Amino acid sequence: MADFETLPVASWKVGSRTAIKFPVERISESLRFWVDRLRFEKRVEVPHGDQLGFVILGRDGVELMLQSQALEG
């Protein structure tokens, strides 16, 4: 597993919103943290095979994108 400081995290400013993309090993496990614990709302989900490949989460003007590392390349 990659060290958090070396992950290729990207961010964009879109109007008054900030969007951040995190590559993750398994989106389903990450969703438990972002949605269940931090109360982000799942706005978009894109499957990749039998798993999720990409999701967009939002809360309070912040958009967060989780992308499966299987799609990184």
N, C-alpha and C positions, 0 to 999 in steps of 0.2 A: 504494500500500500504506500502511496506517495505521501511525503511530508506535506502538511497543509501549506507551508510557505513556498513550496515549489510547484504547486498546482497552477495551471494556466487559467486563473480567474480573470474574467473580463468584465468591464462595466461601461455603461453608456448613460448619458443624460439625454432624455427625450422630453422636451418641454420642461415641466416642473417635476417630472418623475425620474427616478434613477432605476436602471435595469442592471442586474448583475447576473453573470452566468457562472455556475459552478459545475465542473465535471465531477461526477460521482460514480462509484462502483455499481451500486444498485439503487435506482430511484425509489423503489417501493420502501426500502429501509429508511432512506432520507426523508420521505414524506411523513413518516411517523414523527420525526423531530419538527419539521417545518410547519406541518398542518396541525397535528395533534397537540404539540407542546407550545409552539409560538403563534398559533392561530392564523397562519397564512391561509389564503383561499386558493384552491386549485382552479385556474382559469382555462388552461389549455393542456391537453395531454395527447401525445403522439406515440403510438405503439411502434415497437421495433421487434419483429418476430413475436415471441410469446411473452415479452416483457415491455415495460415502458422505455422508450428511447429518449423522450424529451418531455418536460412539463414547464409550464409557466405558472408561478404562484404570485399572489399579490396581497399587499396589506399597507394601508396608510401611505399611499403614493409611492411605494417601493415595489418594483417588479423583480422577481427572482426567477432565473431559469436554471433548471437542473438538466444536465445532459449526461446520458450514459457514456462512460469512458469507452464502451464498445464502438461508439460513433465518432470518437475523437480520432484524428488521424492525419 
